[in-house]
Amino acid sequence: MPLEEVQAKIKEILYNGETLGRVRMNSGKARLLVGHDLEHDLESLGLSYPDHLLRDTAKYPPLMKTNLVSHSLKYLTQTYLGYTIQAGIHDPFEDAISAMRLYKRMCAQVHQLEGLAINDTNYHTQSFISVFELKKQRELDKMSPDELFELSRPNYRCWCLDSRTSIQEQSNTNPWGSW
């Protein structure tokens, strides 16, 4: 199958009938793209996809070794899922299953989001007001490190905020069949 046909089929699946403009505005029925080191895969296919729809286990801060270096999918699978992959021949299907399982495990985390209502769209940007900005400096000075930690919020969008119904719907309508 020629590359152009492969690209068209992938776009058809990912965009799910939505226009590119609507997908970029973070609305519509476009699908999440889950994987490990997606930048490399997309580049190899000559494709791009909006960042807000990517769920890359190599770039997700809680799974990274440092701010700039990611763990291997093999390490993440062993550490977080408890089984070994890539023991012999490299199997892309096995990698895809492991990345999806990691994503679902991270989505299943429950965090307390008491206090401020957080807009899912802007949660990972700098456009929301920090809890620290709402407190007076004197109040903050009196607080223990544990109390300050309870007020803190991550500077990334947590995958647990992804719609569980959306994830379930996409699992039930998997265009490649069951796994």
MARKE-813172 format. One line per 5 residues: number of its first residue (from 1); for each residue x negated, z negated, y negated of N, C-alpha, C, O, CB. Coordinates in Angstrom, 2 decimals. Each point is the difference from the previous one (the first is absolute). Glycine has a CB too. Example, Ala and Ser with C-alpha at 12.3 -4.5 7.8 and 13.67 -1.06 7.14 Angstrom:
2
1	-13.19,-7.80,5.69,0.89,0.00,-1.19,-0.90,0.00,-1.20,-1.04,-0.66,0.02,2.93,-0.59,1.15  -1.54,1.97,-2.22,-0.82,-0.06,-1.19,0.77,-0.73,-1.09,-0.51,-0.17,-1.11,-0.67,2.32,1.74
***
This chain:
179
1	-0.85,0.00,1.17,0.85,0.00,-1.17,-0.90,0.00,-1.24,-0.91,-0.83,-0.09,2.78,-0.40,1.33  -1.65,2.11,-2.18,-0.82,0.06,-1.22,0.14,-1.28,-0.83,1.03,-0.67,0.01,-0.77,3.17,-0.02  -1.32,-2.84,-0.72,-0.04,-1.21,-0.81,1.17,-0.06,-0.98,0.57,-1.07,-0.21,-3.06,1.06,0.43  2.84,1.14,-0.82,1.10,0.01,-0.97,1.32,-0.43,0.64,0.79,-0.70,-0.63,-1.95,2.54,-0.62  1.38,-1.45,2.49,1.22,-0.40,0.71,-0.02,-1.49,0.32,1.01,-0.69,-0.10,-0.82,3.00,1.07
6	-1.37,-2.80,-0.58,-0.15,-1.43,0.29,0.26,-0.80,-1.27,0.73,-1.00,0.03,-2.42,1.49,1.79  1.10,-0.07,-2.94,0.23,-0.68,-1.28,1.48,-0.01,-0.37,0.52,-1.03,-0.42,-2.82,1.71,-0.33  2.97,0.44,0.91,1.43,0.10,-0.33,0.83,-0.94,0.87,0.92,-0.65,-0.50,-1.26,3.04,-0.21  0.02,-2.46,1.99,0.75,-0.87,0.92,-0.22,-1.47,-0.36,0.95,-0.78,0.00,-1.15,2.52,1.82  -1.04,-2.11,-2.12,-0.30,-1.39,-0.37,0.73,-0.36,-1.29,0.58,-1.09,-0.10,-2.84,1.25,1.22
11	2.23,0.73,-2.11,0.70,-0.26,-1.26,1.51,-0.14,0.23,0.64,-0.85,-0.60,-2.42,2.12,-0.65  2.32,-0.43,2.11,1.43,-0.07,0.31,0.37,-1.37,0.57,1.02,-0.58,-0.37,-1.00,3.07,0.80  -0.86,-2.99,0.47,0.25,-1.31,0.61,-0.16,-1.11,-1.03,0.86,-0.88,-0.10,-1.65,1.76,2.32  -0.31,-0.86,-2.98,-0.27,-1.08,-0.95,0.97,-0.03,-1.17,0.52,-1.06,-0.34,-2.90,1.22,0.98  2.64,0.98,-1.24,0.89,0.05,-1.17,1.46,-0.18,0.39,0.81,-0.39,-0.84,-2.44,1.90,-0.29
16	1.97,-1.24,2.38,1.34,-0.28,0.52,1.10,0.60,-0.89,1.02,-0.63,-0.25,-1.92,-1.47,1.26  0.67,3.33,-1.47,1.00,0.70,-0.79,-0.03,-0.29,-1.49,0.80,0.56,-0.75,0.56,-0.60,2.74  -2.27,-0.81,-2.44,-0.10,-0.35,-1.43,-0.93,0.96,-0.72,-0.90,0.58,0.59,1.34,-2.98,-0.04  -0.21,2.55,-1.85,-0.90,0.80,-0.83,-1.25,-0.81,-0.30,0.03,-1.23,0.04,1.92,2.50,-1.05  -3.03,-0.59,0.70,-1.25,-0.67,-0.32,0.17,-0.91,-1.21,-0.53,-1.11,-0.03,-0.75,3.05,0.97
21	2.02,-1.48,-1.95,0.23,-0.81,-1.19,0.70,-1.30,0.30,-0.36,-1.05,-0.53,0.46,3.13,-0.78  0.90,-2.02,2.15,0.75,-1.21,0.37,-0.87,-0.95,0.83,0.09,-1.22,-0.15,2.05,2.55,0.10  -2.96,-0.77,0.91,-0.90,-0.82,0.81,-1.00,-0.73,-0.89,-0.27,-1.18,0.22,0.53,2.78,1.71  -0.80,-0.92,-2.92,-0.98,-0.61,-0.90,0.61,-1.10,-0.87,-0.71,-0.89,-0.45,-0.53,3.04,0.42  2.55,-2.08,-0.20,0.68,-1.02,-0.80,0.38,-1.22,0.83,0.71,-0.89,-0.48,0.16,2.70,-1.00
26	-1.34,-1.86,2.72,0.27,-1.14,0.87,1.48,-0.14,0.31,0.54,-1.11,0.05,-2.54,-0.02,-0.99  2.64,2.24,1.15,1.41,-0.06,0.38,0.27,1.03,1.08,-0.83,0.86,0.28,1.47,-1.66,-2.59  0.52,0.71,2.88,0.37,0.98,1.01,-0.26,-0.48,1.41,-0.17,-1.19,0.25,-0.30,2.93,-1.90  0.44,-0.78,2.55,-0.06,-0.29,1.43,-1.36,0.33,0.62,-0.12,0.07,1.22,2.55,0.37,-1.11  -3.44,-0.24,-0.92,-1.32,0.33,0.55,-0.48,-1.12,0.91,0.33,-1.17,-0.19,-0.88,2.54,-1.86
31	-0.23,-0.99,3.04,-0.47,-0.96,1.01,-1.33,-0.62,-0.40,-0.80,0.59,-0.72,2.01,0.71,2.47  -1.43,-2.52,-1.24,-1.30,-0.63,-0.13,-0.96,0.68,0.98,0.40,0.40,1.10,0.64,-2.62,-1.81  -2.28,2.35,0.32,-1.03,0.55,0.88,-0.93,-1.15,0.37,-0.68,-0.56,-0.86,0.82,2.89,-0.20  -0.17,-2.68,2.33,-0.77,-1.13,0.51,-1.17,0.53,0.82,0.17,0.91,0.81,1.88,-2.39,-0.79  -3.23,0.90,-0.24,-1.17,0.38,0.78,-1.22,-0.78,-0.41,0.09,-0.95,-0.78,0.86,3.21,1.05
36	-2.09,-1.88,0.26,-1.27,-0.64,-0.33,-0.92,1.05,-0.60,-0.26,1.03,0.61,0.53,-2.74,1.25  -0.75,1.44,-3.06,-0.85,0.93,-0.75,0.72,1.32,-0.24,-0.51,1.08,0.32,-1.55,-2.16,0.67  3.25,0.97,-1.54,0.86,1.17,-0.22,-0.62,1.03,-0.94,0.25,1.20,0.13,1.69,-2.67,0.24  -2.76,1.01,-1.30,-0.64,0.93,-0.94,-0.76,1.08,0.75,0.06,1.18,-0.35,-0.25,-3.02,-1.35  -0.53,1.44,2.72,-0.78,0.94,0.81,0.92,0.99,0.73,-0.26,1.20,0.01,-1.53,-2.96,0.29
41	2.86,1.24,0.30,0.93,0.87,0.73,0.70,0.98,-0.92,0.12,1.19,0.31,0.23,-3.01,1.34  0.12,1.34,-2.80,0.68,0.88,-0.95,-0.94,1.07,-0.54,0.38,1.16,-0.15,1.14,-3.05,-0.48  -2.76,1.49,0.35,-1.00,0.96,-0.49,-0.26,1.08,1.05,-0.10,1.18,-0.33,-0.96,-2.98,-1.09  0.95,1.40,2.68,-0.24,0.96,1.08,1.14,1.01,0.13,-0.22,1.15,0.37,-1.10,-2.89,0.82  2.54,1.29,-1.49,1.17,0.88,0.08,0.26,0.77,-1.29,0.88,0.85,-0.06,0.09,-2.43,1.71
46	-1.75,1.26,-2.70,0.21,0.65,-1.29,1.30,-0.44,-0.66,0.65,0.79,-0.68,-1.95,1.15,1.51  1.67,-3.20,-0.63,1.25,-0.54,-0.53,-0.27,-1.18,-0.93,-1.06,-0.63,0.07,2.27,1.39,1.99  -0.24,-1.05,-2.90,-0.01,-1.24,-0.77,1.39,-0.60,0.14,0.96,0.70,0.31,-2.73,0.15,-1.96  1.86,-2.16,1.41,1.28,-0.69,0.11,-0.03,-1.15,-0.99,-1.06,-0.61,-0.18,1.37,1.26,2.64  0.79,-0.98,-3.11,0.00,-1.06,-1.01,-0.49,-1.34,0.55,0.39,-0.41,1.10,1.50,1.59,-2.23
51	-2.74,-1.84,0.36,-0.57,-1.28,0.43,1.05,-1.04,0.34,-0.19,-0.78,0.93,-1.76,1.29,-2.36  3.06,-0.54,0.70,1.00,-1.04,0.25,0.71,0.17,1.34,0.75,-0.88,0.42,-0.44,0.70,-2.88  -0.53,1.30,3.12,0.60,0.22,1.32,-1.03,-0.07,1.13,0.33,0.24,1.16,1.39,1.18,-2.26  -2.96,-1.75,0.77,-1.05,-0.14,1.01,-0.12,-1.45,0.44,0.03,-0.90,-0.84,-1.27,2.86,-0.14  1.11,-2.18,2.26,-0.26,-1.32,0.55,-1.24,0.14,0.88,0.09,0.28,1.20,2.40,-0.99,-1.25
56	-3.64,0.52,-0.59,-1.29,0.26,0.64,-0.64,-1.32,0.42,-0.35,-0.82,-0.85,0.05,2.91,-0.52  0.15,-2.30,2.67,-0.58,-1.25,0.49,-1.47,-0.14,-0.39,-0.54,-1.11,0.06,2.15,1.18,1.84  -2.26,1.01,-2.29,-1.39,-0.07,-0.46,-0.09,-0.43,-1.46,-1.06,-0.44,-0.45,0.46,2.22,2.10  1.69,-1.66,-2.40,-0.02,-0.30,-1.44,0.86,-1.21,-0.38,0.02,-0.39,-1.16,-0.40,2.80,0.77  1.07,-3.02,1.34,0.88,-1.13,-0.29,-0.84,-1.26,-0.18,-0.64,-0.43,0.96,2.54,1.50,0.35
61	-1.91,-1.68,-2.50,-0.91,-1.12,-0.29,-0.05,-1.12,1.04,-1.10,-0.45,0.32,1.52,0.98,-2.64  0.70,-1.00,2.87,-0.12,-1.07,1.00,-0.74,0.41,1.28,-0.46,-0.87,0.74,2.57,-0.03,-1.66  -2.23,2.18,1.19,-0.68,0.46,1.21,-1.43,0.46,-0.26,-0.72,0.36,0.94,2.93,0.31,-0.05  -2.64,-0.67,-2.15,-1.33,0.52,-0.33,-1.08,-1.07,0.17,0.26,-1.19,-0.15,0.80,2.80,-1.45  -2.26,-1.15,1.92,-1.16,-0.87,0.15,-0.41,-0.56,-1.36,-0.22,-1.20,-0.15,-0.55,2.53,2.17
66	0.68,-0.46,-3.01,-0.27,-0.36,-1.39,0.89,0.87,-0.87,0.80,0.78,0.52,-3.23,-1.47,-0.03  2.30,0.57,-1.80,0.81,0.83,-0.90,-0.29,1.49,0.16,0.85,0.83,-0.30,-0.80,-2.73,-1.29  -1.23,2.24,2.05,-0.41,1.40,0.08,-0.20,0.52,1.42,-0.11,1.20,0.21,-0.94,-1.53,-2.40  1.00,-0.56,3.16,-0.32,0.40,1.37,1.13,-0.40,0.95,0.47,-1.14,-0.02,-2.93,0.90,-0.47  2.88,1.19,1.31,1.08,-0.30,0.94,-0.55,-0.26,1.40,-1.11,0.42,0.33,2.68,0.99,-1.69
71	-0.77,-2.09,2.15,-0.32,-0.18,1.42,0.39,1.26,0.75,0.82,0.79,-0.47,-0.48,-3.30,0.31  -0.92,2.69,1.33,0.38,1.13,0.85,1.37,-0.29,0.61,0.41,-1.15,0.13,-2.84,1.69,0.38  3.13,0.51,-0.14,1.29,-0.16,0.67,-0.18,-0.73,1.32,0.85,-0.79,0.41,0.01,2.90,-1.50  -1.97,-1.85,1.76,-0.30,-0.67,1.26,-0.08,-1.52,-0.20,0.58,-0.77,0.77,-1.83,2.82,0.02  0.53,-2.48,-1.84,-0.13,-1.42,-0.31,1.36,-0.61,-0.37,0.36,-1.07,0.49,-2.73,1.47,-1.27
76	3.12,0.27,-0.10,1.30,-0.51,-0.45,0.97,-0.15,1.17,0.73,-0.99,0.08,-1.10,2.06,-2.31  0.37,-0.10,3.12,0.90,-0.05,1.16,-0.37,-1.17,0.90,0.89,-0.73,0.46,-0.58,3.22,-0.57  -1.58,-2.67,0.37,-0.44,-1.11,0.85,0.32,-1.34,-0.67,0.49,-0.92,0.66,-2.32,2.36,0.30  1.56,-1.56,-2.25,0.17,-1.26,-0.71,1.47,-0.37,-0.23,0.39,-1.14,0.25,-2.56,1.58,-1.35  2.97,0.51,0.64,1.38,-0.31,-0.39,1.04,0.29,1.08,1.08,-0.58,-0.01,-1.78,1.07,-2.29
81	0.37,0.39,3.22,0.98,0.36,1.03,-0.41,-0.48,1.39,0.83,-0.09,0.90,-0.22,2.07,-2.26  -1.91,-2.29,1.53,-0.45,-0.60,1.25,-0.25,0.94,1.15,-0.03,-0.43,1.16,1.25,-1.48,-1.89  -1.42,3.19,0.45,-0.35,0.92,1.08,-1.08,0.97,-0.48,-0.24,0.13,-1.19,2.57,-0.32,2.17  -2.96,0.85,-0.02,-1.13,0.88,-0.28,0.44,1.45,-0.03,0.76,0.45,0.85,-2.31,-2.10,0.21  1.05,2.38,-2.06,0.21,1.45,-0.07,-1.37,0.67,-0.07,-1.01,-0.67,-0.21,3.27,0.41,-0.94
86	-2.29,1.54,1.32,-1.22,0.81,-0.12,-1.09,-0.49,0.94,-1.19,0.03,-0.34,1.78,0.43,-2.04  -0.18,-0.90,3.58,-0.97,-0.48,0.99,-0.74,1.15,0.66,-1.13,-0.16,0.44,2.57,-1.83,-0.04  -0.82,3.13,-0.34,-0.63,1.18,0.61,0.14,1.17,-0.93,-0.63,0.05,-1.06,1.13,-0.90,3.36  0.31,1.80,-1.90,0.23,1.20,-0.81,0.88,-0.35,-1.19,0.96,-0.75,0.13,-1.18,2.22,1.91  -0.12,-0.93,-3.20,0.79,-0.23,-1.21,1.36,0.67,0.15,0.08,1.21,0.24,-2.18,-1.36,-1.65
91	3.15,-0.63,1.25,1.36,0.50,0.16,0.77,-0.19,-1.31,0.37,-1.12,-0.33,-0.41,0.58,2.82  0.28,1.62,-3.25,0.71,-0.12,-1.28,1.40,-0.60,0.15,0.47,-0.69,-0.90,-1.76,2.66,0.11  1.97,-1.71,1.91,1.32,-0.57,0.23,-0.10,-1.52,0.09,0.83,-0.72,-0.58,-0.10,2.81,1.78  -1.73,-2.59,-0.49,-0.24,-1.43,0.12,-0.28,-0.61,-1.37,0.47,-1.09,-0.32,-1.36,1.41,2.67  0.11,0.39,-3.17,-0.29,-0.46,-1.37,1.28,-0.08,-0.83,0.20,-0.97,-0.74,-2.49,2.00,0.90
96	3.14,-0.03,-0.05,1.26,0.02,-0.76,0.89,-1.17,0.40,0.60,-0.65,-0.85,-0.75,3.15,0.67  0.24,-2.76,1.47,0.81,-1.12,0.49,-0.55,-1.32,-0.54,0.76,-0.86,-0.44,-0.17,2.15,2.53  -1.91,-1.45,-2.04,-0.62,-1.24,-0.48,0.21,-0.19,-1.50,0.30,-1.11,-0.44,-2.01,1.31,2.25  1.56,0.86,-2.59,0.22,-0.10,-1.45,1.45,-0.39,-0.30,0.24,-0.83,-0.87,-2.04,2.56,0.48  2.75,-1.14,1.10,1.41,-0.34,-0.21,0.28,-1.44,0.40,0.75,-0.70,-0.69,-0.12,3.10,1.08
101	-1.21,-2.85,0.70,0.21,-1.39,0.42,-0.61,-0.97,-1.01,0.59,-1.04,-0.29,-0.60,1.77,2.69  -1.17,-0.40,-2.94,-0.60,-0.84,-1.05,0.91,-0.06,-1.23,0.23,-1.07,-0.56,-2.52,1.67,1.39  2.79,0.56,-1.23,0.89,0.06,-1.15,1.24,-0.87,0.23,0.38,-0.78,-0.87,-1.20,3.11,0.36  1.44,-2.20,1.66,1.19,-0.78,0.29,-0.31,-1.50,0.06,0.82,-0.82,-0.40,0.12,2.77,1.67  -2.11,-2.29,-0.78,-0.40,-1.42,0.03,-0.16,-0.53,-1.42,0.44,-1.12,-0.29,-1.60,1.47,2.50
106	0.54,0.42,-3.08,-0.16,-0.42,-1.40,1.35,-0.06,-0.72,0.22,-0.87,-0.84,-2.53,1.89,0.83  3.21,-0.12,0.34,1.35,0.00,-0.60,0.79,-1.23,0.42,0.87,-0.47,-0.75,-0.89,2.96,0.74  -0.26,-3.01,1.18,0.76,-1.12,0.53,-0.39,-1.33,-0.64,0.66,-1.01,0.25,-0.45,2.25,1.89  -1.25,-1.26,-2.94,-0.41,-1.24,-0.66,1.08,-0.43,-0.98,0.62,0.82,-0.67,-3.05,-0.21,0.94  2.62,-1.91,-0.35,0.98,-0.55,-0.93,-0.75,-0.80,-1.05,-0.81,-0.87,0.31,2.62,0.77,1.49
111	-1.53,0.41,-3.06,-0.62,-0.70,-1.12,1.08,-0.61,-0.86,1.12,0.50,-0.05,-3.10,1.07,0.07  1.65,-2.65,-0.68,0.95,-0.58,-0.94,-0.11,0.72,-1.32,-1.08,0.08,-0.59,0.95,-2.32,1.73  1.24,2.77,-1.59,0.03,0.70,-1.28,0.96,-0.72,-0.94,0.80,0.62,-0.69,-1.33,1.59,1.82  0.43,-3.54,-1.15,0.87,-0.77,-0.87,-0.46,0.15,-1.43,-1.13,0.39,-0.27,1.60,-2.03,2.12  0.42,1.33,-2.77,-0.36,0.07,-1.41,0.34,1.33,-0.58,1.18,0.33,-0.17,-2.99,-1.94,0.56
116	0.80,2.39,-0.71,0.22,1.28,-0.65,0.56,1.03,0.95,-0.40,0.09,1.16,-1.45,-0.60,-2.72  2.77,1.28,1.08,0.47,1.15,0.76,-1.01,1.11,-0.19,-0.41,0.29,-1.13,2.87,-0.94,0.88  -2.87,1.25,1.33,-1.05,1.01,-0.08,0.59,1.35,0.32,0.63,0.18,1.04,-2.38,-1.86,-0.39  1.56,2.62,-1.54,0.46,1.37,0.21,-0.94,0.65,1.00,-1.20,0.13,-0.27,2.20,0.03,-2.08  -0.49,0.25,3.50,-0.83,0.60,1.05,-0.85,1.15,-0.51,-1.16,0.14,0.40,2.87,-0.82,1.25
121	-1.15,1.50,-2.51,-0.70,1.18,-0.48,-1.24,-0.38,-0.79,-1.04,0.65,0.12,3.20,0.59,-0.19  -2.07,-2.27,-0.74,-1.10,-0.37,-0.89,-0.83,-1.15,0.53,-0.92,-0.46,-0.68,2.28,1.25,-1.21  -1.07,-1.27,3.08,-0.67,-1.18,0.52,-1.51,0.20,0.10,-0.76,-0.95,-0.21,2.83,0.40,1.47  -2.51,1.74,-0.95,-1.43,0.25,0.19,-0.68,0.49,-1.26,-1.17,0.38,0.05,1.65,0.13,2.32  0.21,-0.51,-3.49,-0.60,0.44,-1.25,-0.22,-1.19,-0.91,0.35,-1.13,0.35,0.76,3.38,-0.14
126	-1.67,-2.01,-1.36,-0.25,-1.05,-0.97,1.18,-0.20,-0.94,-0.13,-0.72,-0.99,-2.30,1.22,1.14  3.57,0.12,0.12,1.11,-0.02,-0.94,0.92,-1.21,0.15,0.98,-0.11,-0.73,-1.10,2.56,0.74  -0.18,-3.36,0.91,0.86,-1.17,0.10,-0.68,-1.18,-0.70,-1.22,-0.03,-0.15,2.20,0.87,2.32  -0.17,-1.81,-2.59,-0.52,-1.17,-0.71,-0.50,-1.00,1.02,0.72,-0.36,0.93,0.87,0.73,-2.87  -2.80,-0.81,1.76,-0.59,-0.98,0.89,0.66,-1.36,-0.21,0.39,-0.35,-1.11,-2.57,1.61,1.09
131	2.29,-2.02,1.11,0.54,-1.36,-0.09,-0.88,-0.82,-0.93,0.49,-0.86,-0.73,0.48,1.02,3.05  -2.28,0.11,-2.28,-0.92,-0.75,-0.85,0.28,0.22,-1.48,-0.18,-0.91,-0.80,-1.53,1.09,2.60  2.16,1.01,-2.15,0.31,0.29,-1.40,1.23,-0.76,-0.46,0.16,-0.23,-1.20,-1.17,2.48,1.47  1.87,-2.65,0.64,1.21,-0.72,-0.35,-0.25,-1.50,-0.16,0.79,-0.70,-0.64,0.53,2.44,1.85  -2.37,-2.23,-0.64,-0.32,-1.42,-0.08,-0.89,-0.25,-1.21,-0.78,0.86,-0.41,0.97,-1.10,2.92
136	-0.06,-0.93,-3.07,-0.88,-0.38,-1.10,-1.34,-0.42,0.59,-0.07,-0.50,1.12,2.03,-0.23,-2.57  -3.01,0.94,0.70,-1.35,-0.30,0.47,-0.12,-1.46,0.42,-0.66,-0.30,0.99,-0.24,2.08,-2.50  1.52,-2.68,0.78,-0.08,-1.43,0.35,0.59,-0.27,1.38,-0.54,-0.79,0.78,0.68,0.21,-3.22  0.97,1.24,2.73,0.63,-0.18,1.31,-0.93,0.49,1.10,-0.13,-0.64,1.05,2.40,0.90,-2.08  -2.91,0.87,0.80,-0.91,0.56,1.00,-1.21,-0.89,0.21,-0.46,-0.17,1.13,1.22,2.46,-1.76
141	-1.28,-2.87,-0.46,-1.17,-0.88,0.10,0.28,-1.23,0.85,-0.91,-0.54,0.64,0.18,1.34,-2.88  1.96,-1.25,2.27,0.38,-1.21,0.75,0.24,0.28,1.48,0.09,-0.93,0.81,0.91,0.04,-2.90  -0.91,2.14,2.45,0.36,0.36,1.38,-1.21,-0.01,0.92,-1.13,0.29,-0.40,2.99,1.09,-0.49  -1.60,-1.73,2.16,-1.05,0.02,1.02,-0.25,1.44,0.44,0.83,0.88,-0.26,-0.19,-3.22,1.04  -1.76,2.60,-0.11,-0.25,1.35,0.52,1.12,0.48,0.93,0.37,1.18,-0.03,-2.81,-1.63,-0.16
146	2.98,-0.45,1.01,1.10,0.39,0.90,1.24,0.41,-0.78,0.68,0.96,0.37,-1.59,-2.51,1.36  1.21,0.82,-2.80,1.16,0.35,-0.83,-0.21,1.34,-0.70,0.93,0.80,-0.11,-0.44,-3.24,-0.23  -1.71,2.68,-0.13,-0.31,1.28,-0.63,0.11,1.14,1.01,0.50,1.08,-0.32,-2.03,-2.25,-1.30  1.07,0.91,2.84,0.09,1.02,1.04,1.45,0.37,0.29,0.33,1.17,0.20,-2.47,-2.02,0.79  3.02,-0.15,-0.97,1.42,0.25,0.24,0.61,0.91,-1.06,0.95,0.73,0.28,-0.80,-2.96,0.84
151	-0.68,2.18,-2.35,0.50,0.84,-1.08,-0.53,1.43,0.05,0.59,0.91,-0.56,-0.42,-2.95,-0.82  -1.28,2.22,2.06,-0.68,1.29,-0.04,0.78,1.07,0.75,0.78,-0.29,0.90,-2.96,-0.90,-1.08  1.95,2.41,-0.20,0.61,1.17,0.63,-1.10,1.02,0.26,-0.95,0.10,-0.78,3.19,-0.51,-0.37  -2.14,1.16,2.24,-1.02,1.02,0.28,0.07,1.13,-1.02,1.04,0.23,-0.62,-0.94,-0.80,3.05  -1.21,1.28,-2.59,-0.03,1.14,-0.93,0.21,1.32,0.74,-0.43,1.05,-0.47,-1.11,-2.34,-1.03
156	2.19,1.23,2.64,0.36,1.18,0.78,1.44,-0.17,0.46,0.54,-1.10,-0.03,-2.96,1.48,0.78  3.02,0.70,-0.33,1.38,-0.06,0.49,-0.03,-0.36,1.48,-0.53,0.74,0.83,1.30,0.98,-2.53  -0.21,-2.86,2.02,0.02,-0.48,1.38,0.93,0.86,0.84,1.11,0.32,-0.43,-1.61,-2.66,-0.36  0.07,2.71,1.98,0.80,0.84,0.88,1.26,-0.71,0.48,0.94,0.65,0.44,-3.02,0.51,0.27  2.11,-2.49,-0.80,1.21,-0.71,0.43,1.17,0.34,-0.91,1.15,-0.27,0.34,-2.57,-1.59,0.58
161	1.15,2.45,-2.08,1.06,0.39,-0.93,0.64,1.33,0.37,1.04,0.36,-0.55,-2.22,-1.62,-1.22  0.57,2.00,2.69,0.61,1.25,0.44,1.34,-0.32,0.66,0.14,-1.00,0.70,-2.42,2.09,-0.37  3.22,-0.25,-0.57,1.34,-0.21,0.54,-0.02,0.02,1.52,-0.41,0.98,0.61,1.40,0.08,-2.65  -0.57,-2.15,2.65,0.02,-0.06,1.45,1.01,0.99,0.58,-0.22,0.54,1.09,-0.45,-2.94,-1.20  1.75,2.64,-0.60,0.96,0.99,0.51,-0.59,1.39,-0.06,0.25,0.82,0.88,1.65,-2.26,-1.63
166	-2.69,1.71,-0.29,-0.65,1.30,-0.11,-0.99,0.20,1.14,-0.07,1.09,0.57,0.35,-1.15,-3.07  -1.03,-0.97,2.81,-0.97,0.08,1.09,0.73,0.23,1.32,-0.41,0.83,0.81,-1.19,-2.36,-2.05  2.69,0.79,1.45,0.76,0.15,1.23,0.60,1.40,0.10,-0.04,0.61,1.07,0.55,-3.06,-1.11  0.04,2.96,-1.07,0.58,1.34,0.01,-1.05,1.04,0.35,0.25,0.91,0.79,1.43,-1.62,-2.50  -2.88,0.57,1.12,-1.04,0.97,0.26,-0.48,-0.10,1.44,-0.34,1.01,0.61,-0.35,-1.10,-3.01
171	0.67,-1.11,2.97,-0.39,-0.16,1.40,1.03,0.66,0.91,-0.35,0.60,1.01,-0.84,-2.75,-1.56  2.46,2.03,0.18,1.07,0.56,0.82,0.10,1.51,-0.12,0.52,0.66,0.90,0.71,-2.78,-1.16  -1.73,2.70,-0.85,0.08,1.45,-0.20,-1.39,0.62,0.03,-0.27,0.93,-0.75,2.36,-1.23,-0.61  -2.95,-0.22,2.21,-1.37,0.50,0.12,0.02,1.48,0.39,0.50,0.33,1.08,-1.31,-2.65,-0.43  0.28,3.21,-1.50,0.05,1.42,0.31,-0.87,0.41,1.19,0.12,1.13,0.48,0.33,-0.77,-2.87
176	-1.32,-1.23,2.86,-0.88,0.35,1.12,0.46,-0.62,1.31,-0.73,0.04,0.99,-1.15,0.14,-2.59  3.07,-0.76,1.63,0.50,-0.61,1.23,-0.37,-1.47,0.06,-0.59,-0.53,-0.93,0.41,2.72,2.08  0.52,-2.85,-0.06,-0.26,-1.44,0.12,-1.43,-0.24,0.45,-0.62,0.84,0.64,3.03,-1.24,-0.10  -2.92,-0.79,-0.90,-1.33,-0.42,0.42,0.08,-1.42,0.35,-1.00,-0.60,0.39,-0.15,2.27,-1.80
***
